[in-house]
């Protein structure tokens, strides 16, 4: 069965500092990977996705993620965060054998001024 | 482009009342999902439809919950009778019917059952 683990429930970071939000998945088949962001009182919005090809994926708002098949990870990074990045970030995985998205528990990104 | 539209945005009602949440998916999308989000349980998939047909409703918590999709542009999630533990944010999402397509979410309905 597929599963997604987001290792940190909260990540506090100073403004303009770099950040990495970790995501590990388990699956015995090829997967498609997604990161979503949820701003307060809003729905989830797609940040970026990995389907195939280059393992470094760039998304909106300066975020990027790297797919690492050997470590079954898809960590999200941003070189310099802004106060507007305060949100909850969700990692999700889907395989060809199952149409449902399997979601991580989410990581709250807290930006300290 | 119009995104996924949910109504109402907020609903406050007393326990025992019937609650109906509504969703209009993005035009052309053939998959529709209903999720519930709470602090305790996070994001839970309740049910999803393909071409208006329910495919998997194993996430529906109880018989008090029901969902319909009478046509490609409208879906409802109904709770009857409602209970305080149903208080949550309910999201609708839609997507195109291939595995590499993302889901697009509405802004959610914040439901409070008193």
Contacts between the chains, C-beta under 8 A, distances in Angstrom:
chain1	res1	chain2	res2	distance
A	32	B	99	6.0
A	32	B	100	5.1
A	34	B	102	5.8
A	36	B	105	7.9
A	41	B	107	8.0
A	41	B	110	7.9
A	42	B	107	5.8
A	42	B	108	7.6
A	43	B	4	7.6
A	43	B	91	5.7
A	43	B	93	7.9
A	43	B	105	3.6
A	43	B	106	5.4
A	43	B	107	4.8
A	43	B	108	5.3
A	44	B	43	7.9
A	44	B	91	7.2
A	44	B	93	7.7
A	44	B	103	7.9
A	44	B	105	4.5
A	45	B	105	7.1
A	46	B	102	4.6
A	46	B	103	8.0
A	46	B	104	7.5
A	49	B	100	7.6
A	49	B	102	5.8
A	51	B	100	4.6
A	90	B	43	7.0
A	94	B	99	5.7
A	95	B	99	7.4
A	96	B	99	5.4
A	99	B	31	7.3
A	99	B	48	7.6
A	99	B	50	7.8
A	99	B	55	7.5
A	99	B	99	6.5
A	100	B	45	6.1
A	100	B	48	7.1
A	100	B	56	7.1
A	101	B	45	7.7
A	101	B	103	6.3
A	103	B	42	7.2
A	103	B	43	5.1
A	105	B	42	5.1
A	106	B	42	6.3
A	106	B	43	7.4
